[in-house]
């Protein structure tokens, strides 16, 4: 079972939203992860990736900000449609 934020994350990624990772202190341990202006946990991303609902497509950096593009797998899209009450 996915949490509401994980389902929302699937919807954002389906729309092409980027994952943005920044660290205001410059230390990797102080990194904050955001998508569509909302802070998310790395655990949410790890859960979706571990369940093979999303896959990492690319990573790039612009200054201190790291951007990640994820795509939904076929199974991830089916889960998203089921949660929205749509046919696969």
TACORWO-V529184 format. One record per backbone hydrogen bond with DSSP energy under -0.5 kcal/mol. CO is the residue of the C=O (numbers start at 1). NH is the residue of the N-H. E is the energy in kcal/mol with one decimal. If there is no record, write none. Layout:
BEGIN
co:CO nh:NH e:E
co:CO nh:NH e:E
END
This chain:
BEGIN
co:3 nh:7 e:-2.2
co:4 nh:8 e:-2.4
co:5 nh:9 e:-2.5
co:6 nh:10 e:-2.0
co:7 nh:11 e:-1.9
co:8 nh:12 e:-2.6
co:9 nh:13 e:-2.6
co:10 nh:14 e:-2.2
co:11 nh:15 e:-1.2
co:12 nh:17 e:-2.4
co:13 nh:16 e:-1.3
co:18 nh:20 e:-0.5
co:18 nh:36 e:-0.5
co:19 nh:68 e:-2.5
co:20 nh:34 e:-2.7
co:21 nh:66 e:-2.9
co:22 nh:32 e:-3.3
co:27 nh:30 e:-1.8
co:28 nh:31 e:-1.3
co:30 nh:24 e:-0.6
co:32 nh:22 e:-2.1
co:33 nh:40 e:-2.7
co:34 nh:20 e:-3.0
co:35 nh:38 e:-2.1
co:38 nh:35 e:-2.3
co:40 nh:33 e:-0.6
co:41 nh:45 e:-1.4
co:42 nh:46 e:-2.9
co:43 nh:47 e:-2.5
co:44 nh:48 e:-2.1
co:45 nh:49 e:-2.7
co:46 nh:50 e:-2.9
co:47 nh:51 e:-1.9
co:48 nh:53 e:-2.9
co:48 nh:54 e:-1.0
co:49 nh:52 e:-1.3
co:53 nh:73 e:-2.2
co:55 nh:71 e:-2.5
co:58 nh:69 e:-2.5
co:60 nh:67 e:-3.5
co:62 nh:65 e:-1.8
co:65 nh:62 e:-2.5
co:66 nh:21 e:-3.2
co:67 nh:60 e:-2.2
co:68 nh:19 e:-2.8
co:68 nh:70 e:-0.6
co:69 nh:57 e:-3.1
co:69 nh:58 e:-1.5
co:71 nh:55 e:-2.5
co:73 nh:77 e:-2.4
co:74 nh:78 e:-1.8
co:75 nh:79 e:-2.4
co:76 nh:80 e:-2.4
co:77 nh:81 e:-2.6
co:78 nh:82 e:-2.4
co:79 nh:83 e:-2.3
co:80 nh:84 e:-1.4
co:81 nh:86 e:-3.2
co:82 nh:85 e:-0.9
END
